[in-house]
Amino acid sequence: MKKGRIKTNYFSRDRWIQLILLVIILLVCGRLVVLQVVQASNLKAKGIERRTIDQSLRPDRGAIFDAQGNVLAQSIPVKEVYADPRMLSKQIENKKFERSKEDVAKELGSILEIDPQAILDKLNKDLAWISLAHQVDIQKADKIKALKIPGVGYSEEEKRVYPMGMFAASALGIVNGDGHGVEGVEYYYDKELFGKPGFQSEEQDTKARSILDALNQGDPSRPGNSITLTLDATIQYYIEQQLDQAMKATKANSVTILAMDPMTGRVLGMGSRPSFDPTDYNNVTPEVRRNLAISMSYEPGSTFKIITGAAALEEGKIQPDDTFEDPGFLRISPLYITNWDSDQKPHGYPTFTEGMQLSSNVVLAQVGLKMGKAIFDTYLKAFGFGSKTSIDISGEESGLLLPEEKIREIDIATMSFGQANSVTPIQLLTAISAIANGGTLYRPYIVDKISTFDGQIVEQKQPTSVRQVVSQSTASQMTNILEQVVSNGTGNTASIPGIRVAGKTGTAQKVDPKTGGYSTTDFIASFVAYAPAEDPKIAVLVIIDTPKTEEGHQGGTLAGPRAKAIIEGALQYYGLPVSNDTQSTVVISPSDTAVRPLPQPVIPERTPIGGEIVIPDLTGMTMRQAGETLAKSELHFDFSGSGLVNQQSPQAGKIVTRGATVEVKFSPLTP
């Protein structure tokens, strides 16, 4: 066999095709370059210059929903209006634009609602680009476009809007002009909500018109994810109503209310007064925007006795029926511990359970002293005090515990009834929820799930158990004691017929910043409760800071009814005691029946315009159904009574603005 060279065909069929395609691409690109050069020459001959505009494309920020799917925060498209003052000057000088800068400033000022002089000052600057206004509505931008002002252009922006106004404002937080969250949930989940920015590069002529055959480039933005909160609009409405009523009735410095599912740590609602509109946050101070439910650090007073008692029961230092001497005071040299009602009567020899019912400082001080500082400090930390709960929202504080080595005997006594240490509302309700659920401390959380813009679930949150703090038997004992506080003690203002409510009052003296001692005039009134005690669905904490009312400053009097109203409404919303699936026909007696009325189709009194809502017909609905219907219509409500809806004001079909309040009355069916 002869040896020879192997011939390689470098110009095979495939390689010829590749070569031809390359030549075609080079010819096309060359033609485009020539066309652009020619076009540039033509434009220049006409006195029109071209320029390249590079723009960052802000992604669509994700929406925030409540647990029912109601929109709490969303972004709408708006424009930034900018100008090229040099170009405008040149066009006016060359008499290619007939109006003066003063005329332009007046026209723009009128549309943008900005002082024309401020706009004129910007137009007189020797700059190639300057921003005239941000967050401009599309309708206003269209009016400006119609003016055809040389050098005036637009870039895409978003405006964060909150359809329900102040609803859960401090929890939601705010978004700055750059589209980033800076407070609340908006800040904590900013990375998920913001999305991925893109960019666009295009060539324009002097009239800000895109040159269509220019080689424009870009990378599209990617929308942010949306988040669904654990907050429930119906329960949040109850909270908002009680906040307003408590603030009006007590003229307090602030009112804070927090609600939680004690079995999981899900936050069902939170809010405080004073409050603010997150779409107009620049007009309020950062102090007003504080989420007091997670950042307020205060001495809790007698609500803290729940923690002291649970720790002592768990350690076997006391039993519910143990007796304590209570003459109304307890001397711990050189000071005296007294009760809130020491000026009225001594308590004699109450049991621990009776001491809780009476809210006796003297009894609880003795309980604390039985434990000693080492055991007490261990349980305080186990319940989560002195450290953040790690709730998924920005602004949380950690409270303050006395260092164990610095705790004196008098400190143990005062710590036992809620002085000396400071806590946050979220810490306290989380700890008391551990008693409610059988002894497990859960990490509180406010976001239920994260989803893509098209509804695909990215992350579904689950309850997180931190630790078992006390045994189920101890938790059950303490719950039984707290039931008696409500049924027979200082917490009777939260009693709900037919429902087992466990609760505790709190009335704490505030520290006078001038003297460093406790004030004799300023107090924090509070109340904490959960129900049904045997299987809790909701735990509520109400805190009224420095009430100024003739009713006094006791937590049972001022805060107890607020907690009751929220719990009662929530349980009816959950179907207790009014079931969500109430039968359409309810038998009243063997011979009489009552037919449940049903909602009817609504005929609006007129066609609603922007921002207006048609009042729905709520006839015959349960409290839960009415709450869901009104929440979806973005309406507030004021409920009274129990049973099914029999009256509403305004009537169905009336036109109101979004966020208006509908008064709804419920009553049982009658023959």
C-alpha positions in Angstrom: 0.0 0.0 0.0 1.5 3.3 -1.0 2.0 5.9 1.5 0.9 9.4 0.6 -0.5 12.6 2.1 -4.0 12.8 3.3 -5.7 15.7 1.7 -7.8 17.9 4.0 -10.6 19.8 2.4 -10.5 23.1 4.4 -13.3 24.6 2.3 -15.9 22.0 2.9 -19.6 22.8 2.3 -20.1 23.9 5.9 -17.1 26.1 5.9 -18.2 27.8 2.6 -21.6 28.5 4.2 -20.0 30.0 7.3 -17.7 32.2 5.1 -20.7 33.5 3.1 -22.7 34.3 6.2 -19.7 36.2 7.6 -19.4 38.3 4.5 -23.1 39.1 4.5 -22.9 40.2 8.1 -19.9 42.5 7.4 -21.7 44.0 4.4 -24.9 44.7 6.5 -22.9 46.2 9.4 -21.0 48.3 6.9 -24.1 49.5 5.3 -25.6 50.4 8.7 -22.5 52.4 9.6 -22.7 54.2 6.2 -26.4 54.9 6.7 -25.8 56.3 10.1 -23.0 58.5 8.9 -25.2 59.7 6.0 -28.1 60.2 8.4 -25.9 62.1 10.8 -24.8 64.4 8.0 -28.4 65.0 6.8 -29.5 65.7 10.4 -26.6 68.1 10.9 -27.5 69.9 7.6 -31.0 70.4 9.0 -29.6 71.8 12.2 -30.6 68.7 14.1 -28.0 67.0 16.3 -28.0 63.4 17.5 -27.0 62.1 20.9 -26.8 58.8 22.7 -29.0 58.4 25.8 -28.1 55.7 28.3 -30.9 54.9 30.7 -31.1 52.5 33.7 -34.3 50.6 33.6 -35.8 50.4 37.1 -37.6 47.0 37.6 -41.2 46.8 38.6 -41.2 46.5 42.4 -43.2 43.6 43.8 -46.6 44.1 45.5 -47.4 43.4 49.1 -50.6 41.5 49.9 -52.4 40.7 53.2 -53.4 37.1 54.1 -56.7 37.5 52.2 -55.0 38.7 49.0 -55.8 42.4 49.4 -53.3 44.7 48.0 -51.5 46.7 50.7 -48.7 48.2 48.6 -48.0 48.3 44.9 -46.1 50.4 42.4 -47.6 52.3 39.5 -45.6 53.7 36.5 -44.7 57.4 36.6 -42.1 59.6 34.8 -39.0 61.6 35.7 -39.0 64.8 33.6 -35.5 66.1 32.7 -34.1 68.8 30.4 -31.0 69.6 28.4 -30.7 73.4 29.1 -27.9 73.8 26.5 -30.0 72.3 23.7 -33.0 74.4 24.6 -30.8 77.6 24.7 -29.3 76.7 21.3 -32.8 76.0 19.7 -34.1 79.4 21.0 -30.9 81.3 19.9 -31.2 79.7 16.4 -34.9 80.7 16.4 -35.9 77.0 15.8 -38.1 77.2 18.9 -40.3 80.3 19.3 -41.0 80.3 23.0 -38.7 81.8 25.7 -37.3 79.9 28.7 -39.6 82.0 30.8 -42.6 80.8 28.8 -41.4 77.2 29.1 -40.9 77.5 32.9 -44.5 78.9 33.3 -46.0 76.0 31.2 -44.0 73.3 33.0 -44.6 74.9 36.4 -48.4 74.9 35.8 -48.5 71.3 34.8 -46.0 70.0 37.4 -47.4 72.3 40.2 -43.9 73.6 40.8 -42.8 77.2 41.2 -41.9 78.4 37.7 -38.9 80.3 39.0 -37.4 77.1 40.4 -37.8 75.5 36.9 -36.4 78.6 35.2 -33.3 78.5 37.5 -32.6 75.0 36.3 -33.2 75.8 32.6 -30.7 78.7 32.9 -27.9 76.4 34.0 -25.1 75.6 31.5 -25.7 71.9 31.7 -26.5 69.1 29.2 -28.8 67.3 31.6 -30.8 68.3 34.7 -33.8 66.7 36.5 -36.9 68.9 36.6 -39.3 66.6 38.6 -39.6 63.0 39.8 -42.8 60.9 40.3 -44.7 62.7 37.6 -48.1 61.1 36.8 -48.5 59.7 33.3 -51.3 62.2 32.5 -49.0 65.2 33.4 -46.1 63.8 31.4 -48.4 63.4 28.3 -49.4 67.1 28.6 -45.7 68.1 28.7 -45.0 65.9 25.7 -47.7 67.7 23.7 -45.8 71.0 24.2 -42.9 69.6 22.1 -40.2 71.5 24.0 -36.7 70.8 22.7 -34.4 69.0 25.1 -37.2 67.9 27.5 -37.2 64.2 28.0 -38.6 61.5 30.2 -37.3 58.4 32.0 -39.4 55.6 33.5 -40.0 55.6 37.3 -42.4 54.0 39.7 -44.5 55.5 42.5 -45.2 53.3 45.5 -48.9 53.6 46.5 -50.7 52.2 49.5 -54.4 51.7 48.6 -55.6 51.5 52.2 -53.8 54.7 53.4 -52.5 54.5 56.9 -53.6 50.8 57.2 -50.7 48.9 58.9 -48.4 51.8 57.9 -45.6 51.3 60.4 -45.5 47.6 59.6 -45.3 48.1 55.9 -42.7 50.9 56.0 -41.8 53.2 53.2 -40.0 53.3 49.8 -37.6 56.1 48.9 -37.4 58.0 45.6 -34.9 55.5 44.2 -37.4 52.7 44.6 -35.8 51.0 47.6 -37.5 50.2 50.9 -36.0 52.0 53.9 -38.3 51.0 56.8 -40.5 48.1 57.8 -41.3 45.1 55.7 -40.4 47.2 52.6 -36.8 47.4 53.9 -36.4 43.9 55.3 -37.5 42.3 52.0 -36.1 45.0 49.7 -33.9 42.6 47.9 -36.8 40.3 47.0 -39.2 43.2 46.2 -36.9 45.4 44.1 -36.1 43.0 41.3 -33.2 43.2 38.8 -32.4 46.6 37.0 -31.9 46.7 33.3 -30.5 49.3 30.9 -31.2 50.8 27.6 -29.0 52.8 25.2 -30.6 54.7 22.3 -29.9 57.6 20.0 -32.2 60.6 19.9 -32.4 63.8 18.0 -32.6 67.3 19.5 -36.3 66.9 20.0 -35.9 63.8 22.1 -37.2 61.6 19.3 -35.7 58.1 19.0 -33.7 57.5 15.8 -35.3 54.2 14.8 -32.5 52.7 12.7 -29.8 53.5 15.3 -28.0 50.5 16.8 -29.9 50.6 20.1 -28.9 48.2 22.9 -30.4 47.1 26.2 -30.9 44.5 28.8 -34.5 44.3 30.1 -35.2 44.6 33.8 -36.7 41.8 35.8 -39.7 42.5 38.1 -39.4 42.0 41.8 -41.1 39.3 43.7 -44.3 39.9 45.6 -44.9 39.0 49.3 -47.9 37.9 51.1 -48.1 38.9 54.8 -49.5 37.0 57.7 -51.5 40.2 58.6 -55.2 39.6 58.1 -57.1 42.7 56.9 -60.1 41.9 59.0 -58.2 41.6 62.2 -56.1 44.6 61.3 -59.2 46.6 60.8 -60.3 45.8 64.3 -56.9 46.9 65.5 -57.0 50.2 63.6 -60.5 51.0 65.0 -59.4 50.3 68.6 -56.3 52.4 68.1 -58.3 55.4 66.9 -60.9 55.0 69.7 -58.3 54.5 72.4 -56.2 57.5 71.3 -59.3 59.7 71.2 -60.7 58.5 74.6 -57.4 58.5 76.5 -55.4 61.4 74.9 -52.4 59.2 75.4 -48.9 59.9 74.1 -49.2 56.7 72.1 -51.3 53.5 71.7 -49.9 50.2 70.5 -51.7 47.0 69.7 -50.3 43.7 68.6 -52.1 40.5 67.7 -50.5 37.0 67.1 -51.5 33.4 66.5 -49.9 31.9 69.6 -49.8 28.4 68.1 -47.4 29.5 65.3 -45.9 32.9 65.9 -47.8 34.4 62.9 -48.4 38.1 63.4 -52.1 38.7 62.7 -52.0 42.5 63.0 -50.0 45.4 64.5 -50.3 49.1 64.6 -49.8 52.2 66.7 -50.9 55.8 67.0 -49.8 58.4 66.1 -49.6 57.1 62.5 -48.9 58.4 59.0 -49.6 58.0 55.3 -46.7 56.1 53.7 -47.3 57.8 50.4 -46.6 61.1 52.1 -44.0 60.1 54.6 -41.8 63.2 54.3 -44.3 65.3 56.2 -43.9 63.3 59.4 -40.9 62.7 61.7 -39.1 59.4 62.0 -40.5 59.1 65.5 -44.0 59.1 64.2 -43.0 56.4 61.7 -41.6 54.1 64.4 -43.1 50.7 64.6 -43.8 50.7 68.4 -44.9 47.1 68.4 -41.3 46.0 67.9 -39.2 49.1 68.9 -40.9 50.5 72.1 -38.8 49.5 75.1 -40.8 49.8 78.3 -41.2 48.4 81.8 -44.3 46.1 81.4 -45.7 46.2 84.9 -48.1 43.4 86.0 -48.5 41.7 82.6 -45.0 40.4 83.4 -46.3 38.5 86.4 -47.3 35.8 84.0 -43.6 35.1 83.3 -42.6 35.2 86.9 -45.4 32.8 87.9 -44.7 30.4 85.0 -41.0 30.2 85.9 -41.7 29.5 89.6 -44.3 26.9 88.8 -42.0 25.1 86.4 -39.2 25.0 89.0 -41.6 23.7 91.7 -40.9 26.8 93.9 -44.7 27.4 94.3 -48.0 25.7 93.7 -51.2 27.5 92.6 -52.7 27.1 96.1 -49.7 28.2 98.1 -50.5 31.1 100.5 -48.5 34.3 101.0 -48.8 37.0 103.6 -49.9 40.3 102.0 -50.6 43.2 104.4 -50.3 45.5 101.5 -46.6 46.1 101.7 -43.3 44.2 101.9 -40.1 45.6 103.3 -36.9 44.9 101.5 -34.4 47.1 103.2 -34.2 50.0 102.7 -37.4 50.1 100.5 -41.0 49.0 100.7 -42.9 47.1 98.0 -46.5 48.2 97.9 -49.6 47.1 96.0 -51.6 49.3 93.6 -54.5 49.2 96.0 -52.5 49.3 99.3 -54.3 52.5 100.3 -57.6 50.6 100.1 -57.1 47.3 102.0 -54.6 44.6 103.0 -55.1 41.2 101.2 -54.4 39.0 104.2 -53.2 35.6 103.2 -54.1 35.0 99.5 -53.0 32.0 97.5 -50.8 32.5 94.5 -53.8 32.2 92.2 -55.7 34.9 94.3 -52.5 37.0 94.2 -52.6 37.0 90.4 -56.3 37.8 90.4 -55.6 40.8 92.7 -52.5 41.7 90.8 -50.6 41.8 94.1 -47.0 43.1 93.8 -46.3 41.8 97.4 -47.2 38.2 96.5 -45.2 38.2 93.2 -42.2 39.8 94.9 -42.2 36.9 97.3 -42.5 34.4 94.4 -39.5 36.0 92.8 -37.4 35.9 95.9 -38.2 32.1 96.3 -36.6 31.5 92.9 -33.5 33.6 93.4 -31.6 35.6 90.8 -29.9 32.7 89.0 -33.1 30.7 88.2 -35.0 33.9 87.4 -32.4 35.2 85.0 -32.2 31.8 83.3 -36.0 31.9 82.6 -36.0 35.5 81.5 -33.5 34.7 78.8 -35.2 31.4 77.9 -38.4 33.4 77.3 -36.4 35.6 74.9 -36.1 38.8 77.0 -32.9 40.8 76.5 -32.5 39.8 72.9 -34.3 40.4 69.6 -37.0 37.9 68.5 -35.6 38.1 65.0 -39.0 38.9 63.5 -38.7 39.6 59.8 -39.2 43.3 59.8 -36.8 46.1 60.3 -36.5 48.4 63.4 -36.7 45.8 66.2 -35.1 46.6 69.5 -33.8 44.1 72.1 -35.1 45.6 75.4 -32.8 45.5 78.5 -32.2 43.0 81.3 -30.2 43.8 84.4 -26.9 41.8 84.3 -27.2 38.8 86.7 -24.1 39.8 88.7 -25.7 43.2 89.4 -29.1 42.0 90.5 -29.8 42.8 94.2 -32.6 41.4 96.4 -34.7 44.5 95.8 -34.2 44.1 92.0 -35.5 40.5 92.1 -38.6 41.8 93.9 -39.3 44.6 91.4 -38.4 42.4 88.4 -41.1 40.0 89.6 -43.9 42.4 89.0 -42.5 44.0 85.8 -40.2 46.8 86.9 -36.4 47.2 86.6 -36.2 45.3 83.2 -37.5 46.7 79.9 -39.1 44.7 77.2 -40.6 45.3 73.7 -44.3 44.5 72.9 -43.2 41.8 70.4 -41.0 40.1 73.1 -43.8 40.1 75.7 -46.5 38.8 73.4 -44.2 36.1 72.0 -43.3 35.0 75.5 -46.9 34.9 76.7 -47.9 33.0 73.6 -45.5 30.3 74.7 -47.7 29.9 77.8 -50.8 29.9 75.6 -49.7 27.2 73.3 -48.4 24.7 75.9 -44.8 25.9 76.5 -43.1 26.4 73.1 -41.5 29.7 72.2 -41.9 30.4 68.5 -40.1 33.0 66.4 -42.7 35.6 65.3 -43.0 36.2 61.6 -45.0 38.6 59.4 -44.4 37.3 55.8 -46.2 34.1 54.8 -44.8 33.6 51.4 -42.7 35.1 48.5 -44.0 34.8 44.9 -42.8 35.8 41.5 -44.8 38.5 39.6 -46.7 35.7 37.8 -47.7 33.9 41.0 -45.1 31.2 41.3 -44.2 30.5 44.9 -40.5 31.1 45.6 -40.6 30.5 49.4 -43.4 29.4 51.7 -42.6 30.4 55.4 -43.2 27.9 58.1 -43.5 28.3 61.9 -40.1 28.1 63.7 -39.9 26.6 67.1 -37.1 28.3 69.2 -37.2 26.2 72.4 -39.5 24.6 74.9 -39.6 27.0 77.8 -41.9 25.4 80.3 -43.8 22.1 80.3 -47.3 21.7 79.0 -48.6 21.1 82.6 -47.0 24.4 83.8 -48.5 26.2 80.8 -51.9 24.7 81.5 -51.7 25.7 85.2 -50.9 29.3 84.3 -53.6 29.4 81.7 -56.2 28.3 84.3 -54.9 31.0 86.7 -55.2 33.7 83.9 -58.8 32.5 83.2 -59.7 33.3 86.8 -58.0 36.7 86.5 -60.5 37.5 83.7 -63.5 35.8 85.3 -63.0 36.8 88.9 -60.2 39.3 89.1 -58.8 42.6 87.7 -59.2 41.4 84.1 -63.0 41.1 84.1 -63.4 43.9 81.5 -62.2 41.3 78.9 -64.7 38.7 79.8 -66.6 37.3 76.8 -69.8 35.2 77.5 -69.4 31.6 76.3 -65.6 32.0 75.6 -62.8 31.1 78.0 -60.5 34.1 78.0 -57.1 34.1 79.7 -55.6 37.5 80.5 -53.7 39.9 82.7 -53.8 43.6 83.4 -50.8 45.8 83.6 -50.3 49.3 85.1 -46.7 50.4 85.2 -45.2 53.6 86.6 -42.9 55.4 84.1 -39.5 56.6 85.0 -39.3 60.3 85.4 -36.3 61.4 83.2 -35.8 64.5 85.4 -35.5 62.7 88.7 -34.5 59.2 87.6 -37.2 57.8 89.9 -40.7 56.5 89.2 -43.3 59.1 88.3 -46.4 59.5 90.4 -48.4 60.9 87.4 -47.3 59.1 84.3 -48.2 55.4 83.7 -48.4 52.8 81.0 -51.7 50.9 81.0 -51.8 47.6 79.3 -53.7 44.3 78.9 -52.7 41.0 77.4 -55.1 38.2 76.7 -55.6 35.0 74.5 -58.7 33.0 73.6 -60.2 30.5 73.6 -58.0 29.5 76.5 -58.3 25.7 75.7 -57.3 26.2 72.0 -56.1 29.8 71.4 -56.7 31.3 68.0 -55.4 34.8 68.9 -53.4 36.6 71.5 -53.6 40.4 71.9 -51.5 43.0 73.7 -52.8 46.5 74.1 -50.5 49.3 75.5 -51.6 52.8 76.3 -48.7 55.1 77.0 -49.4 58.0 79.5 -53.2 58.1 79.3 -54.8 61.4 80.3 -58.3 60.6 81.3 -60.7 60.9 84.2 -61.0 57.1 84.2 -57.6 56.8 85.7 -54.6 54.8 84.4 -55.5 51.2 85.2 -54.8 48.7 82.5 -58.0 46.7 83.2 -60.2 49.8 82.8 -58.5 51.4 79.8 -56.9 48.5 77.8 -59.0 45.5 78.7 -62.1 46.5 76.7 -59.9 47.1 73.7 -58.4 43.7 73.8 -61.9 42.2 74.3 -63.3 43.9 71.3 -60.5 42.6 69.1 -60.6 39.1 70.4 -64.4 39.0 70.2 -64.4 40.2 66.6 -61.6 37.9 65.6 -63.3 34.8 67.0 -66.6 35.6 65.2 -64.5 36.2 62.1 -63.0 32.7 62.6 -66.5 31.3 63.1 -66.7 31.3 66.9 -69.3 31.7 68.2 -71.0 32.6 64.9 -70.2 29.9 62.4 -69.0 31.0 58.9 -71.3 28.3 57.4 -74.5 29.4 59.2 -77.4 27.6 57.6 -79.6 29.7 55.3 -82.7 28.5 57.4 -82.4 28.6 61.2 -85.1 26.9 63.2 -86.3 29.2 66.0 -89.0 26.9 67.5 -90.8 23.7 66.3 -93.5 25.9 64.8 -91.7 29.0 63.7 -88.8 29.3 61.2 -86.7 32.3 60.1 -85.2 32.4 56.7 -81.8 33.9 56.4 -81.9 37.0 54.0 -79.4 37.0 51.2 -77.4 39.8 49.6 -79.0 41.2 46.5 -77.5 42.5 43.2 -76.4 46.2 43.6 -77.5 49.0 41.3 -75.0 51.9 41.8 -76.6 55.3 42.2 -74.3 56.6 39.5 -71.1 55.5 37.7 -68.1 55.7 40.1 -65.0 57.7 39.0 -61.4 57.4 40.0 -60.9 56.5 43.6 -64.6 55.8 44.3 -66.2 52.5 45.4 -69.7 51.1 45.2 -71.0 50.0 48.6 -71.8 46.3 48.4 -74.9 44.6 49.9 -74.0 42.8 53.1 -77.5 41.6 54.0 -77.5 38.3 55.9 -73.7 37.9 55.9 -71.8 36.6 58.9 -69.2 38.8 60.4 -66.4 37.0 58.6 -68.2 37.2 55.2 -68.9 40.9 55.7 -65.3 41.6 56.8 -63.9 39.8 53.7 -66.3 41.6 51.4 -65.5 45.1 52.7 -61.8 44.4 52.8 -61.8 43.4 49.1 -63.6 46.6 48.3 -60.9 48.5 50.2 -63.5 49.8 52.7 -63.1 50.2 56.5 -65.8 49.0 58.8 -67.3 49.4 62.2 -69.1 46.3 63.5 -71.5 46.0 66.4 -73.7 43.2 67.7 -73.5 39.5 66.7 -75.2 37.2 64.4 -76.0 38.2 60.8 -76.0 41.6 59.1 -79.3 43.3 59.4 -78.3 47.0 58.9 -75.6 48.9 57.1 -74.7 52.5 56.5 -74.2 53.8 53.8 -76.7 51.6 52.0 -75.8 49.3 49.2 -75.3 51.1 45.9 -74.1 54.3 47.4 -70.8 55.8 46.0 -68.0 56.5 48.5 -64.3 57.2 48.3 -61.9 54.3 48.8 -61.1 53.7 52.4 -64.5 55.0 53.7 -66.1 53.4 56.8 -69.2 51.3 56.6 -71.2 50.9 59.8 -72.6 47.3 60.1 -75.0 46.0 62.7 -75.5 42.3 63.4 -78.3 40.4 65.1 -79.6 36.9 65.5 -82.4 35.7 63.1 -85.9 36.1 64.4 -89.2 34.5 63.2 
